Amino acid sequence: MNLLLPLRAALFGNESTLPKLACVAGEPSGDLLAAPVLSALNQIPDMAGLEVYGIGGPRMQAEGMRSDWPMETLSVRGYVEAIKQLPAILKLRKQLIANLLGEGRPDVYLGIDAPDFNLGVELQLRKAGVPTLHLVSPSIWAWRAGRIQKIAKAVDRMLCIFPFETEIYDRAGIASTYVGHPLASDIPLEPDTNEARQKIVQALNIPNNALDGIVIAVLPGSRGSEIELIAPVFFDTMQLLADRLKGQKLNFIIPVATSRLRAPLEQLLLNTKNNNPDIQIHLLDGMADEVLEASDVVLIASGTATLQAALWKKPMVISYKVPWLTAQIMKRQAYLPYVGLPNILCGEFVVPELLQDDANPEKLANAVQEWLNHPARVTDLKARFTQMHETLRRPTGLLVAQAVAQTIANSRQKRMGG
């Protein structure tokens, strides 16, 4: 006999009152993050028949979600792009809120990242008595610290992917739960560099011994603006390193994040080859994890990929460039001395960050060579990153699913006067 059935009957009654979850993921990273949550919810007996709807991508839909609006409307980056898309975003948010306060009223709302969109939705729903959860804390610890007051009004519980974040919410009197970072579960504790190199050799159709020397992974970003601003500097850095290390077998591998970025990267490669025909630079569609795993050192644009590199236990040089006005705005908002996630998580500069004017080929090449010339420092860094990996490794999907299920149960009991 299933002992959960009486509880389920008390909470959910018949088919017409089956539990409802509304959730919104604003971009592919959120879709990737939320899919394991929905998968785990499908395994919780009390959540059988759960209706999931809102805005999500293909991975969430594959787990049974109904996406009522296109996720692409929300997938914008940068101040200028956001302003252009703002009318469509505001229209969508108004329609969503109206639906969720009407016939589509859920038992709980789960916002996945996308704080500029989701916090506004959560604020309205919470005012109307709908419990709200938010997965992935806005980076209040680095930018826009004043946002904590809005979070306090909008969110019943923050689901944090970094361990230090719960202390911030405790101080602000906001309920929070540390659920770990899903990348830490996806990436093994011990990288297999040789196997990764063989996979890349096969994908590129190059000789088996082609990557026997030094392999430098180069990740200039996944957005057009990043390729425009930072990729040319990275290509100049590669050329400078190739000139300095002529006596060594040196390979640079660039994982191309999306098909639309290949053309500008191919043009930069052509220009570099014209100056140095012997330089070994490989463009590889996707396979960022394999490229990082295969590398000896990483030259990388600031972003989530720096955490991937750290989880693969790789020494790296973090760099970034943004337009001058954006840099001034960010400078005023920031109160941490670092921007790279590995440094933020370790609480100190464990890897160098060369930003804006410091993001030049001479300084970047020097920083890369520092890692190549000091293997003992690399060994110490790997130990530090292993410790960080173990801290971040949690059953994230299951922990979030349990928080959702418990919130639904509490909400139903409260409405029943229990």
N, C-alpha and C positions, 0 to 999 in steps of 0.2 A: 504493500500500500504506500502511495506517495504522501508523506506527511506534510508536504508543502501545499497540497491541494486545498485543505480547509483555509489556510492563510490566503491563498490566491482567490478563493471564492469570496472571502470576507473583504478583500481589498478591491477586487476587480469585477466581481459579480459575473454578469453574462457577457456575451460577445460585444454588445453595443458599448460596454464600458471598459474595453480592453485598454491597457496603458498606452499613452501617447508621448512621444519624444520629438520635439522640434529641435533641429540643429542647423547651424550655418557654418560652412567652411568657405573662406573667401578666396582661396587660391590652391594650387596643386599641393603645396606642402601641408596645408590643413586637411585636404582630402586624404593624403597619405597617412597623416596622424590619426584621423578619425576612423578609418576603415577597421583597424584592429579592435577599436572600442565597440563598434557595431557587431563585429564577429563575436566578441566575448559576450555581449548582451544576448546574442542568439543562443548562447550555451547556458544562460541562467534560467532555471525552470520558471521562476516567477515572472519572467519577461516573455514567455511564450505568447505570441500574438501581438507583440509590441509593434505599434505603428510608428515609423520613423519618416519624417518629412521635413522639408525646408529647402536649403541650398547646399548642394554637394557635388562632388565630381564623380568620375567613373568608378573609382574604387569603393566609395561609399554606396553608390548605386548597386554595385555588384554584391554588397552585403544586405540588400533589401531596402535601401532608402529610396524614397520618392523625392526627386529634386523638382520643385515647382517653379524655380526660376534658374536661369543660366548662371553658373559660377563665374563665367568669363566676365560678366559685368563688373564684378568686384575685384578681379585680378589686375590691379593697376599698381604701378610703383612710381615714386617720385612726385614732387609737388605739382609740376606742370601737368603730367599725365592725369593726376587725381582731379585737378581743377577741370580739365576737359571732360572728364567722365562724371563729374559731380552731379549734374542734373539727372542722369540715368540712375546713379546710385541712390540719390535721395528719393526718387520715384519708387524704386524697388523697395527701399526700406519702409516707406509709407504703406505700400501694398502688403508687405510682409507683416508689419505690426497690426494692421487692420484685420488681416486674416487670423493671426494668432490670438487676437483679443475677441474674435468672433467664433465662427464655426470651426476654425482650426485650432482652438485653444488647447494647448498641450498640458500634460501633467508636469513637465519640466522642460526648460529650454537649455540647451548646451551650445554655447558659442565657442567655436574653435579658432583661436588666434584672431586675426582681423579686428583688432580692438577698436579702430576708428568707426567701423560699422557696427560691430556686435555690442559694444557698451551702450550705444544709443538704443538699440533694440532691447537689451536687458533692462535698462532703466525703466522703459515704459511697461514692460511685462511685469517686472517686480512690483511696480506701483499698483498694478492690477491684481497682485496676489499670485502670479505664476512664479514658482521657484526657478532660480537661474544659477547655472553653473558655467564657469568659463575655463576652458583648457588652454594653457600657455599664457603665463602672466605677461602683460605688457612690460617692456623693459624699463620699469619705473626706477630701477637701480642704476640705470645709465642715462635715460632720457626722460624728460617731462615728468619729474617727480610729483608735480602737483596733481597728476592724474589719479593718485591714490584716493582723493576725496570722491571723485566720480565713481571709482570702482566700489567704494564703500556703499554708495547708494544703489548701484546697479547689480551687484553680484552677491548671491547668498554664500557661495563657496568658490574660491579660486583653486584650480587644480594646477599645481606648479611642477614644471619639468626640471627645475634646478633646486638643489637642497637648501641653498641659502635664502631662497625667496620666502619661505614660510615664516622666518623670523620677522621680515619686513611687514607681512600681513598680521602677524601676532601683535606687533607694536601698534598697528593701526586699528586693531579690534575687528579684523576681517577673518572669517573662517577660511582655512586653507588646508590642502592636503598635498604632500609631496608624492608624485606618481612616477618619478623617474623620466628619463629621456628615451624615447623608443629607439633612437639610433644606437644607444648603448647595448640594447638587446640584439639588434640586427648585426652588429659588427662583432666578430669574435675577439676574445681577449688577446689571442696570439695571432698576429698576421703571418701569412705564408708568402713571403716576397717572391720566392722562386716560382711558385705555382701561379701567382698573379702575373708575373712576367711572361710565363708561357701562354696564358690566356690572351695577353696583349699581342704577343708574337703571332698567334694564330689569327687574331682579329685583323691585324695589319698585313698579314701574309708576308712577313719578313723572315730572314734566316733565324734559326733557333738560337744562335749565339749573339744576335744583334743587340740584346740588352744586357750583355755580360758586364759592361762597365758601370759608370755612374749614371743613374737615372734621376732626372729632376722633373717632378710633376709641376706643371704650370697651370693654374686655374685663375683666369682673369675675370671670372664672374659669369652670371647667367642672364644678364639684362643688356639690352642694346647700349644703354648709356655707359655701362661698365666697360664694354668692349671698346667704345669710342674713347673713353678717358684713360683707362689703365692698361688695356692690351698693348698699345704701341710702346709704352714704357717697358712692359714685360718682354716684348720682342727685342727691344734694344738691349735689355739686360741679358737675354739669352745670347745675343751676338757678342756682347762683352765677355761673358763667361767662356764662350767657345774660343775667343781669341786668347784669353788668359790661360786656359787649360788645354792648349793644343796637343800636348803630349799624352793626354788621357782620352779614353773612349767615353764620350759624353753624349747622352741622349736626352732630349726634352720631349715630354709627352703632354699634349693638351687635350683633355676631354671636352668635346664640344657639347654644351648643355642642351641646345635646341638647334633644329635644322636652320632656322633663320639666322643663326650666328655663324654658320659655316662660311658664307661668302665673305664677310669682312675679315674673318680670321685667315682665310685662304689668300686674300689680297695682302695682308700683313706678312704672311709666310713667303709669298712670291717676292715681295720687296726685300725681305731678309735674305732669301736665297740669291738674289741678284748681287748682294753685297758679299755674301759668303756662301758659295755653292756647296761647300762641304759640310755645312752645319746640319746636324741631325735633329730635325723637329718633326714630330708626328702628330697629326690631328686625328683624334679617335672619337667617333660618334658615341656619346654617352660613356658608360663604363668608368665613371668618376671613382667609384670605390676601388675597382681593380687598379686604376692608375695610381691612386694614393697608396694602396697596399704595395705596389711594385716599386715605389720610389725610395730614394735615399734621402732626399730633401725636397721640400715643397715651397714653391713661390706662389702666393695665394692672395686673392682679394678678400677683404674682410667680409664675413657673413657666416651662415650656418656651415659652409664647407670647411671652415677652420676647425669646427668641432669634429667633423668627420676625420680630418687629418690628425687631430689629437687622439681620437679613438683608435686610429690605425697606428698610433705611437710614432708619428713622424715629426722630425724637427722641421720647422717652417719659418718663413719670413712673411709676415702679414703686411699688406699694403693697400692703400685706397686713395682715390682722388675723386672729388666731387666739385661742381662749379663753386666759384668763390662765395656767392651769396648763400648757397646751401651750407657751405662750411661754416660761415659766420653764425647762421641759425643754430647749427648743431653744437657749435662751440659754446654758445650761451646756454643751451639746454643741458649739456653734459655735466656730470659731477664726478665721474670716475676718470682716472688717468689713462685708462686703456679702453680700446674698442673691440679687441679680439676676444672671442669666447674662451679660448684656453687661458688667457691672462685673467679674465674676469673670474673664472671658476677657481683658478689657483690663487687669486688675490695678489698677484705680483707679475712683473714682466718676465715670464719664463721663456717667451719667444719675442723677437723684435717686431715692432710695429713702425713702419715707415709710411707716413701719410702726407698728403698734399705736396708741399715743396720738397719734403724729404723723400718722396717717391720718385727718385731719379735712378737711372741705370747704375751709376757709380756706387751709390750707397746700397742699392739692392744686391748688386753683385758681391760687394764686400760682405754683406750679411749672410748670403748663401755660402760663400767660401768659408766663413767662420765655422759654420756647422761641419763642412767637409773636412776642415783642418783640425777639428777638436772632437774626436770620437768619444772621449770620456764624458764630455758635456752631453753628447747625444744619449749615452747610456743612462746618465742621471735623469735626463728629460723623459726617457721612455718609462722609467720607474715611476716618475711623477704622474705621467699620463695613465699608467696602468691603475694606480690608486684612484684617479679621477673616474676612470671607466667603471671600476667596481662600485663606486658610490652612485653613479648614474644608472646602473643596470637594475631595473625593476620590471615587474610584469605590468607595464604601463596600461595596455589595453584593458586588462582585467581590473586593475585598480580604478580606472575611470568608469568602467562599466558598473562596478560595485557601487561607486558613488552615485551614479545615475539611478540604479535600481533602489538604493536606500532612500534617495530623495523622493522618488515616485511613491514608495511605500509610506513614507512619513507624510507626504502631501495627502494621500488617500485617507490615511488614518485621521488626520487633522480635520478633513472635510466631513468625515463620518462622526466626528466628536470623540474619537478615541484618544 
